[in-house]
């Protein structure tokens, strides 16, 4: 399952969950590597990155912290721009 959780002129963020994660509740000790991750799309650079496991867990915690401060769209885009450097995958239309 893929759910868009953020969309701006510069970025889109999708949360991905594998089918087994939906059927079975996630155990506290299991990481996202077994249950899904996040896809971050940089619209201007036309790049995407997929993160999972511990990186996705850290991303989720940093997003929760960011959202606690009532950020603007610019604040969120600046945060996501920090992940753009990790992107090596060009975005291709299907």
N, C-alpha and C positions, 0 to 999 in steps of 0.2 A: 504494500500500500504506500502511496506517495501523497504527501500532504504539503501544500504550499503554506509556509509559516511566515514568510516575509516577501514583499515585493515593492520595489521602488524603481525609479528610472535607471539606477545604476546596478542593482543587485536583485536576485531572487534567491530564496533559500527554501529548500524542500527537505522535509523529514521523511525518511524512508524506513519502513518496517517490513521485515520479511513475514511471509504468511504464517510461519510457525510461531512468531512472536505474538501475533494476533490471537491465535488459537490457544496459546499457553501463556499465562501471566508471567512476567519477568521476575525471576528470583533476584533478590537484592545483591547476591554475590556475582551475578553474571553481568558482563559488560555489553555494550552495544554491538560489539563485533559479531555476536551471535544473533542479534535482533535488528540490526539496521544501522543507519547513520544519517548523515546530512550531506546534501549536495548544495554547494554554493556556486551560483552562476554570476560571473562578472560580465554584465551586458556590454560595457564599453570595450573591454579587452577581448570580448568574445571567447572567454575561457571558463572552464568549470573545474571544480575540485570536489572530490568525494572524501569525506572523513568518517571514520568508524572507530570502534574500540575506545581506548583511553583518550584519544584525541577528541572524539565526539563527546565523551563524558566531560572533558575539560571545556569544550565549546559550549555545551549546555549550561554548565555552571557559570561561565563568563557571561553568557546571554542573560541568565537569570539575574546576575548582579547588575548588569547594564540596565535591564528593564526596571529594576527597583528604583532607579534614579529618574524615571520619566524622561527618557532620551528623545531627542528630535530625530527625524529621518537622517539628517546629516551626521549625527552622532553614531547611529547604527551603521550607516554606510562607511564611515571612517573605521569603525570596528571591523566590518567585513573586509574592507580593503587590506587589512593586515593579513588576511588569509590568501589574498590574490597572489602573493609571492610564491605560495606553495603550488599554484596551478601550473601544470605542464600540459594539460589536455585542452586542445582547441575545441571549441563548441561547433558541432556539426548539426545542421538541420536534417531531420529525417522525414 
